[in-house]
Amino acid sequence: MRFLCLRSSSVHFLGESKFAQKAFSCVAAIALIFAIGVTASTQSAKQPVLVYITSDGQTWEYVSSQGTVGAILKEAGVELGEKDRVIPSLATPAKQRMAIKVIRIVEKIVVQKEPIAYKTITKFNPYSRLERVTLREGIRGEKEVTYKIIYKDGKKVSSNVIASKVLRKPQDEIVSVSRGTLLASRGGFVRCLRMRATAYAPYACGGSKDGRTACGLHAGKGVVAVDPRVIRLGTKLYVEGYGYCVAGDVGGAIKGNRIDLGFDTYREAVRFGRRWVTVYILK
């Protein structure tokens, strides 16, 4: 019996020792957690910084212990729109006396109607005694244009067309002008001649072999051959049915009231053929 009691006492003592060890370990863990929390709290604490915030046309000083620009603006109650820009960026670390600027960006879609100008088509009427006759009045058209306009802090910075639709097509104006009006627009003329006209093309229909005229010009449309005794070389001319040109060549068969009109292609020259024309010698 005595032996059993000693054995029991020994067992009881060992149990108490293990309980004390567990209790000590728990106390040590709690103390360690508390110490870590105090250290972390001390490290996370920031010194207050003074910043200058500019937003919506106003600038003010603000003192904050927040660590980033975004956190400072949120603390200061500055709300940001989806398109707004912040300088410096929201993730920038806070610094003493830093300037923070909020740029308000607004996009607007504007639809407006705009006129479409009409064209003026001029027709030459050699038999008209009137200087200018309107055959058909021009009518402006209309289109619907959609713009995307961007404002920064209330100021318009860009405007781009994103869509356009014609609502009404314009009607061209048609006018008829007389011979005098047409020539007056080019400074007038000295005299006019009634001449027999033929046509040539470079390297064909009487054109030169090297494509050059007597004056050294490139043969073709706008360069005509004349008799220098009738029309001096280098003279500017207007030939009805042909247009404005220069007397820049001569020809063995071009004598007296003959004129040889230059064309760029053989087909054009053949199509013109031979005909009587009125030639105006311009000033």
C-alpha positions as CSV (number, residue, x, y, z in Angstrom):
1,M,0.0,0.0,0.0
2,R,2.8,2.4,0.9
3,F,4.5,1.7,-2.4
4,L,1.3,2.5,-4.3
5,C,0.9,5.8,-2.4
6,L,4.3,6.9,-3.3
7,R,3.7,5.9,-6.9
8,S,0.4,7.9,-6.9
9,S,2.1,10.9,-5.4
10,S,4.8,10.8,-8.0
11,V,2.3,10.7,-10.8
12,H,0.3,13.6,-9.4
13,F,3.5,15.7,-9.1
14,L,4.4,15.1,-12.7
15,G,0.9,16.1,-13.9
16,E,1.2,19.4,-12.1
17,S,4.6,20.1,-13.7
18,K,3.2,19.6,-17.2
19,F,0.3,22.0,-16.5
20,A,2.7,24.7,-15.3
21,Q,4.8,24.4,-18.4
22,K,1.7,24.8,-20.7
23,A,0.5,27.8,-18.8
24,F,4.0,29.4,-19.0
25,S,4.1,28.8,-22.8
26,C,0.6,30.5,-23.3
27,V,1.7,33.5,-21.3
28,A,4.9,33.8,-23.3
29,A,3.0,33.6,-26.6
30,I,0.5,36.3,-25.6
31,A,3.3,38.5,-24.6
32,L,5.1,38.0,-27.9
33,I,1.9,38.8,-29.9
34,F,1.4,41.9,-27.9
35,A,5.0,43.0,-28.5
36,I,4.7,42.4,-32.2
37,G,1.4,44.4,-32.4
38,V,3.0,47.3,-30.5
39,T,6.0,47.3,-32.8
40,A,3.9,47.1,-36.0
41,S,1.6,49.9,-34.8
42,T,4.7,52.0,-34.1
43,Q,6.2,51.3,-37.5
44,S,2.9,51.9,-39.4
45,A,2.4,55.3,-37.8
46,K,3.3,58.1,-40.3
47,Q,4.4,61.6,-39.5
48,P,1.8,64.1,-40.7
49,V,2.6,65.9,-44.0
50,L,1.4,69.2,-45.3
51,V,0.2,69.0,-48.9
52,Y,-1.4,71.5,-51.3
53,I,-4.6,70.2,-53.1
54,T,-5.9,71.9,-56.2
55,S,-9.3,70.9,-57.4
56,D,-12.4,72.5,-59.0
57,G,-10.6,75.9,-59.3
58,Q,-9.5,76.1,-55.7
59,T,-6.2,75.4,-53.9
60,W,-6.0,74.7,-50.1
61,E,-3.6,73.3,-47.6
62,Y,-4.3,69.9,-46.0
63,V,-2.5,68.0,-43.3
64,S,-2.7,64.2,-43.3
65,S,-1.0,61.1,-42.0
66,Q,-2.0,59.0,-45.0
67,G,0.7,57.3,-47.0
68,T,-0.4,57.9,-50.6
69,V,-1.9,60.6,-52.8
70,G,-5.0,58.6,-53.3
71,A,-5.6,58.0,-49.6
72,I,-5.1,61.7,-48.9
73,L,-7.7,62.8,-51.5
74,K,-10.1,60.2,-50.1
75,E,-9.6,61.5,-46.6
76,A,-10.0,65.1,-47.7
77,G,-13.3,64.2,-49.3
78,V,-12.2,64.9,-52.9
79,E,-14.3,62.6,-55.2
80,L,-12.9,61.5,-58.5
81,G,-14.7,60.9,-61.7
82,E,-14.0,58.0,-64.1
83,K,-12.1,60.3,-66.5
84,D,-10.5,62.6,-64.0
85,R,-6.7,62.8,-63.9
86,V,-4.5,63.3,-60.7
87,I,-1.0,64.6,-60.7
88,P,1.0,62.9,-59.3
89,S,-0.7,59.5,-59.6
90,L,-2.8,58.1,-56.8
91,A,-0.2,55.5,-55.9
92,T,2.6,58.2,-55.3
93,P,3.9,58.2,-51.7
94,A,3.0,61.3,-49.7
95,K,5.7,63.9,-49.3
96,Q,6.0,67.0,-47.3
97,R,4.7,70.1,-49.1
98,M,3.8,68.2,-52.2
99,A,1.3,69.7,-54.7
100,I,-1.6,67.5,-55.7
101,K,-3.7,68.6,-58.7
102,V,-7.0,67.1,-59.8
103,I,-7.9,67.7,-63.4
104,R,-11.6,67.3,-64.2
105,I,-12.2,65.7,-67.6
106,V,-15.6,65.8,-69.1
107,E,-16.6,64.3,-72.5
108,K,-19.8,65.5,-74.3
109,I,-21.5,64.2,-77.4
110,V,-22.9,67.1,-79.4
111,V,-25.1,66.7,-82.5
112,Q,-25.7,69.7,-84.7
113,K,-26.9,70.5,-88.2
114,E,-24.5,72.2,-90.7
115,P,-25.0,73.6,-94.2
116,I,-23.4,72.0,-97.3
117,A,-22.2,74.5,-99.8
118,Y,-23.3,74.1,-103.4
119,K,-20.9,74.3,-106.4
120,T,-21.2,76.7,-109.3
121,I,-21.0,75.2,-112.8
122,T,-20.0,77.7,-115.5
123,K,-21.0,77.2,-119.1
124,F,-19.6,79.2,-122.0
125,N,-22.2,80.6,-124.4
126,P,-20.4,82.3,-127.4
127,Y,-23.7,83.6,-128.7
128,S,-24.9,85.3,-125.6
129,R,-24.8,89.1,-125.4
130,L,-25.3,89.1,-121.6
131,E,-22.2,88.8,-119.5
132,R,-23.6,86.3,-117.0
133,V,-26.9,84.5,-116.8
134,T,-28.0,82.2,-114.0
135,L,-29.7,79.1,-115.5
136,R,-30.4,77.4,-112.2
137,E,-30.2,78.7,-108.7
138,G,-27.9,76.9,-106.2
139,I,-29.4,75.4,-103.1
140,R,-27.4,74.6,-100.0
141,G,-27.6,71.1,-98.6
142,E,-27.7,70.1,-94.9
143,K,-25.9,67.5,-92.9
144,E,-26.1,66.2,-89.3
145,V,-22.7,66.1,-87.6
146,T,-21.9,64.3,-84.3
147,Y,-18.9,65.7,-82.3
148,K,-17.1,64.3,-79.3
149,I,-15.9,67.3,-77.3
150,I,-13.5,67.0,-74.4
151,Y,-13.2,69.6,-71.6
152,K,-10.4,69.9,-69.1
153,D,-11.3,71.9,-66.0
154,G,-14.1,73.5,-68.0
155,K,-12.0,74.4,-71.0
156,K,-12.6,72.9,-74.4
157,V,-9.4,71.1,-75.5
158,S,-10.6,69.0,-78.5
159,S,-13.5,68.4,-80.8
160,N,-13.6,65.4,-83.1
161,V,-16.2,64.3,-85.7
162,I,-17.4,60.8,-84.9
163,A,-20.3,60.6,-87.3
164,S,-21.8,62.6,-90.2
165,K,-25.0,62.1,-92.2
166,V,-26.3,64.0,-95.2
167,L,-29.9,65.1,-94.6
168,R,-30.3,67.0,-97.9
169,K,-27.9,67.1,-100.9
170,P,-27.0,70.5,-102.3
171,Q,-28.1,71.6,-105.8
172,D,-25.4,73.0,-108.0
173,E,-25.8,76.5,-109.4
174,I,-25.5,76.7,-113.2
175,V,-24.5,79.9,-114.9
176,S,-23.8,80.9,-118.5
177,V,-21.1,83.4,-119.3
178,S,-20.5,85.2,-122.5
179,R,-17.2,85.4,-124.5
180,G,-16.4,88.9,-123.1
181,T,-16.8,87.8,-119.5
182,L,-14.7,84.7,-120.0
183,L,-11.8,86.6,-121.6
184,A,-12.1,89.5,-119.2
185,S,-11.3,87.1,-116.4
186,R,-7.9,86.5,-118.0
187,G,-7.1,90.2,-118.4
188,G,-8.9,90.9,-121.7
189,F,-7.7,90.4,-125.3
190,V,-6.0,92.4,-128.0
191,R,-7.7,91.1,-131.1
192,C,-9.4,88.0,-132.4
193,L,-8.8,86.0,-135.6
194,R,-10.9,83.5,-137.5
195,M,-8.6,80.6,-138.3
196,R,-8.5,77.2,-139.9
197,A,-7.5,74.7,-137.1
198,T,-5.9,71.3,-137.4
199,A,-4.6,69.0,-134.6
200,Y,-1.4,67.2,-133.9
201,A,0.0,64.9,-131.2
202,P,3.6,64.4,-130.0
203,Y,5.4,61.9,-132.3
204,A,2.3,61.6,-134.5
205,C,0.0,63.7,-136.7
206,G,2.8,66.0,-137.7
207,G,4.4,66.2,-134.2
208,S,8.2,66.4,-133.9
209,K,10.3,63.3,-133.6
210,D,11.8,64.3,-130.2
211,G,8.5,65.6,-128.7
212,R,9.9,69.2,-128.6
213,T,8.5,72.3,-130.2
214,A,10.4,75.1,-132.0
215,C,10.5,77.0,-128.7
216,G,11.8,74.0,-126.8
217,L,8.5,73.3,-125.1
218,H,7.1,69.8,-124.6
219,A,4.6,69.3,-127.4
220,G,1.0,68.5,-126.3
221,K,-2.1,70.0,-125.0
222,G,-1.8,73.8,-124.5
223,V,1.0,74.3,-127.1
224,V,-0.1,75.3,-130.7
225,A,1.8,75.9,-133.9
226,V,1.3,79.2,-135.8
227,D,2.7,81.3,-138.6
228,P,5.1,83.7,-136.8
229,R,4.2,86.4,-139.3
230,V,0.6,86.3,-138.1
231,I,1.0,85.4,-134.4
232,R,4.3,86.0,-132.7
233,L,5.8,82.9,-130.9
234,G,5.3,83.0,-127.1
235,T,1.9,84.8,-127.4
236,K,-0.8,83.6,-125.1
237,L,-4.0,82.7,-126.8
238,Y,-7.5,81.5,-126.2
239,V,-9.1,79.2,-128.8
240,E,-12.8,78.5,-128.7
241,G,-13.5,74.9,-128.3
242,Y,-9.9,74.2,-127.2
243,G,-9.0,76.5,-124.3
244,Y,-6.0,78.6,-123.2
245,C,-2.7,77.9,-124.9
246,V,0.6,79.4,-126.0
247,A,2.0,79.9,-129.5
248,G,5.1,77.7,-129.1
249,D,5.7,75.9,-132.4
250,V,5.8,76.4,-136.2
251,G,5.1,74.0,-139.1
252,G,5.8,73.8,-142.8
253,A,2.1,73.7,-143.7
254,I,1.0,76.3,-141.1
255,K,0.9,79.5,-143.1
256,G,-1.3,82.5,-142.8
257,N,-4.5,82.0,-140.9
258,R,-3.8,78.4,-140.0
259,I,-3.3,77.1,-136.5
260,D,-2.2,73.6,-135.4
261,L,-3.6,72.6,-131.9
262,G,-1.6,70.3,-129.7
263,F,-3.1,67.3,-128.0
264,D,-1.6,64.7,-125.7
265,T,-2.8,61.6,-127.6
266,Y,-3.3,60.6,-131.2
267,R,-6.9,59.7,-130.5
268,E,-7.7,63.2,-129.2
269,A,-6.1,64.8,-132.2
270,V,-8.1,62.7,-134.7
271,R,-11.3,63.3,-132.8
272,F,-10.8,67.1,-133.1
273,G,-10.1,66.9,-136.9
274,R,-10.3,70.1,-138.9
275,R,-12.5,73.0,-138.2
276,W,-12.8,76.8,-138.2
277,V,-12.2,78.4,-134.8
278,T,-12.0,81.9,-133.3
279,V,-8.6,82.7,-131.8
280,Y,-8.2,85.4,-129.2
281,I,-4.8,87.0,-128.8
282,L,-4.6,87.8,-125.1
283,K,-2.8,90.7,-123.4
